[in-house]
């Protein structure tokens, strides 16, 4: 990974820098969005998932990206891993801005996201093992292909790399579909998730490779927190496709780097993840496209039940925070039990709130 940066002052300063850049650049992004027509106008966009009632700029992910980009360049050494991470983030932001303008077909977006998922893995970021909920670990690094290219020896760990690609791709899509439903939901949840990853990595700070992960997680938390005041109800700007996808991308990569705590992040984000999996299943069963939005997500049901947008956002924040506390405290077996409990809870809410319409 990166070089050693064992300094808590750097961690705090990196987070504050990212927060400040994101916070102060958002008004400029709003100006650019209005100038170039990156606006979500409910009078023109008749998509069923639309719940806002006035035109809102869509390109908020650009401000978050700027916070992450410049803070990373300032506080982290530019090695091959960081270059790959930032390259993926750059492509995501460009894709998101194009989608904010032209509403790109979701299947085309997914193909691009699959390519993006490969970038950090090619740089050497992979999942070597998973903790088995039934005991022990699952070794994903057993099978590899070795070859020579331009006089240099290269290795591809088949299962390890494929699993990492699938995890990054999965979380980018899930966060985009299920964690940005109402004003302030996405930046709040993303900030909490990144903070927990930083705390988790700090537990292993005796390993010098974890310090840059702490810094990058703190930068991610700061960038999303800086965007939150502009996105919280009543929102002045949306995170857009770039903002939500960037959240999934950064969090998935960080969960791999933080001693491979994929299960921990899954537990923390289990409410939007499970809600989205239910939603995809429902759409497929009803013969609809799994990626075409509707008003069947949990946040829609909560709004229909009478909760305000602020209350729904806070519900997701509190859920992420409480589940994060569980996630960093439980072993793999109890994490699995927690996910199952959340699945039952979310399913109960979806069924109950649907019947009470």
N, C-alpha and C positions, 0 to 999 in steps of 0.2 A: 504494500500500500504506500502511503506517503511517508515522508521522513518524520522523525520524532519532534513533537511540539508540546513538551510537558509544561504548560503554563496556563493556569486558570484565568489569568488576566487576559490572555489572548482569546480564550473561549468567550469571556464576557464581552470583550471589545468587538470580536467578530460578530456576535449576535446583535449587538447594538448598532454596528455599522450596517448590517443587512436590514435591520428594522428601519433605520433612518433612510436608507436609499429607497426601500420599498414605499415607505410612508410619503416621502417628499417627491418621488417620481410619479406617483399615481395621478395627481392633478394634470401632469403633462401627458400621461397616457390617456386620460379622459379627453383632453384637448385633441390629441391625435385621433382618437376613436371617432369623435364628432366630425373632425375634418375629413376623414377618409371613409366615413359611413359604416364604421364597425359598431352598429347600433342594433339592439334587439328591440324592435317596436312591436308590441302585442297587437297593434291595429293592422300590421302587415304580416306578422308571423303568427299564423293561426294554429300552430302546433298544439296538440292537446296538453302537453306537459307544461306549457307556459302559464305561470301563475302571477306574474307581475302585471301591473296595470298602466305603466307609463314607459316611454322609451328609455333604455338603459344601455350605456356603452358596454361592450362585451370583452374588451381586450385586457382585462386586469392581469392576466398571466404575464404580460410583458413587464409590469412593475415588479412582480415577484421574481421573475427571471433576472432582472437587472440587479436586484438585491443579492441574489445567490451568486451571480456571475462575478461582480466586482468584489464582493467580500471574499469569495474563494480565491480570486487572484491576489488579493491583498494578504490573506492570512494562511494560505496553504501553498506548499511547493508544487510547481506545475510538472508533475510526473505523468506517466502514461495513464494511470488510473483516473486522475483528476481530468486530464485532457479528454478521456473517453466519456466521463460523466458529463462534462460541460458540453461536449459535442452533441450528445444525446439530448441534453436540455435545450440546446440551441435549435436543433431540428424540431423538437416538440413545440417550441415557441413559434417558430415560423409556420409550422403546420396549423397551430391554433389560430394564429392571426389570419391565415388564409381561410380557415373554416369560419371564423367570425365574420368574414366579409362575404364568402361565397357559399357557405353551408355545404361543405364537401360531403359526398356520399359516405355514410358511416363505414361501409365495407372497405372503401379506399383508405380511410383513416386507419382502420385496423391493420391493413397490410403495411402501411408506413410504420405503425407502432411496433409491429413484429420486427421490422428491420432495426428500429431504434433499440429494441430489447437486446439485440445481438451485440451492439456496440460496447457496452461495459463488459460483457462476458468475453469478448475477443481480447480486451485489455488484460484479462486475467482475474476478473471478479467472478467468482463462482461459488456454488454451494457444495462443499465437500462432504458434509454429513448432516443428518437430521437426528434429533433426539426422538427415540421411539417411545410413544406413550405407554407401551407395554413393557418397557424396560430396555436399557442399552441404547445403542445408536445405530442408525442406518447409514452405512458407508456408500456414498455416491461416487467415489473416486476410483472404483475398482477397474473400470474399463476405459482404456485410452488408446488413441491412435497416434503413433509417432511418425514424423516424416521430415524430410529435409527440403528447405525452400531457400533458394539463393545462397546456398552454403551454410545455412543456419538450421539447427534442429528445432522442431516445434512439436508440441504435444496437444492433443485435443482430448479432454476428459468427457466422454460421450454423455453419460447420465448426469454428471455434475453440471455440465454446461446447458444441456437441454432443460433440466429442472430450473436452473437460474433464469433462462430465457422465458420459460413459461410463467414463473413467478412474477417477473417484471411486467410482462405483457398482461397477465391476469390482473395485477393490482392497478395498472394504469387504466384499464377499461372499467374495473369495478368502481374505483374512486370517481371516475368521470360520470358513471351512470347513477351511483347511489349516495354520493357524499356532498353534492352541491345543490341540493334541492331548494333551500331557502336562504335568504340573506344572512350572511355570516357563518353559515354551517361549515363550508369547506375550510376557510382559513383558520377557524377555531379548532376544528378537529385535527387539521394538519399540524398546527402549532403544538397541540398536546401530544400528538404521536411523535413528532420530532424531539420534543423535550424528554419524553420517556426513553427514546433511543439514546439520547445523550447521557441520561442518568444511568441507563443500563451499561453503556460503554465505559462510563466512569468507574463502575464497579470493577472493571478489568483494566484499569489504568496502569497497573503494574506492567502490562504488556504495552510497550511504547507504540505499537501500531494502532492502538485504540485512541490515542490522543487526536490524530487528525480526524477520526470518525466523530469524536466528540465535537470538534470544531465545526465540521460540515453539518452535523445534526443541529448544532446551535445556530448556524447560519440559516439553515432551512426554517427553523422555528422563528427566528427573527424576521425573515423575509415575509412569512405568512402572517405573523403578528402585526407587522407594519401595514399590511394590506387590509387587515380586519376593520379598522375604523371606517374605511371607505366602503366596505362591503356589508357591514352590519346594518340592520333595518333602521331607516329606509336606505337601501343601497344606492350609492352614487355610481357604482360600476360593478360589473360581474367579473368573476375570475375567468370566465370563458372556457373554451375547450383547452386552451394552453395551460391555464391555471390548475384545473382539476387533473389533467394528465401529468403535468409537472409534479404535482403532489404525489400521485401514485408512483411515478418514476423515481423520485428522490427517496421516498420512504421505502420502497422495495429495495433499492440499492443499499441504503443505509442499514436495513435490517439484515442484509447479507454480510455487510462489512462489520457489523457489531456482533462478532462471534456467532454469526449465522442464527439470529433470533427471529426466524421467519414465523414460528409459532406464537411468539410474544406479540408481534405486530398483528397477526391474524386475530388474536384474542382482543386486542385493543380496538381494532376496527371491525369487530364481528357484527355489530349492529348494521352498518351500511353494507358490509359484505354479504351477510345472510339475507338481508332485505333484497339486495340486487339478484342474488341467486334464486330466491323465491319468484321475483318479478320475471326473470328470464324464463324460468320453468313455466310460469303461468302463461306467458306470451306464446311459447312454443306449443303448449297443450292446446291453446285456443287457435292455433294456426297462424299466428302473427309473427312478424320478424322479431327476433330476440333483442335487436339493437334499436328498434324504433320506439321512441319514448311514448309514454302514456301517463295517466294520472293514478297509477296503481301502486306507486312506491309508498313506503311507510310515512314519509314526510307529508305526502298528499293526504293520507288517511288522518294523520294527526291534525292537519289544518281543517279538514272536513269535520273533525270532532269538536272543533271550537277553539283549539289552541292558536295563539297568534304566531306570526313568523319568528318573533324573538323567542318565544317559549319553545318552539320546535328546535331552533338552533341551539338553545341552552340545553335542551333534552339530549341532543347529540353530543354536545360538549361534555356534559356530566357523564353520559354513558361511556364516552371514550376515556375520561379521567378515571372513573371507578374501575372499568375493565383494565385500564393500564396498571392500576395498583395491584389488581389480581394477577395480571400477566407477569409482572416482575417478581412476584412473590411465590407463585405456584410452580410445581414441577410439571413435566410434560403430560402426565396422566390427568392431573387436575385441570390443566389447560384444556384438554379435550372435553372433560366434563363441563367446563365453563362454556365452551363453544356450543355444546349440545343444549345446555340450559338457555343460552341466548337464542338458539334456533327455535326452541319451543316458545320462548317469550315473544319473539318477533312474529312468529307464526300466529300465536294467540291474538296479538294486537291487530295483525292484518285481517284475520277472520272476524274478530269482534267489531272492529271499527268499520269494516265493510258491511257487516250486517246492520250496523246502526245508522247507515246513510238514510 
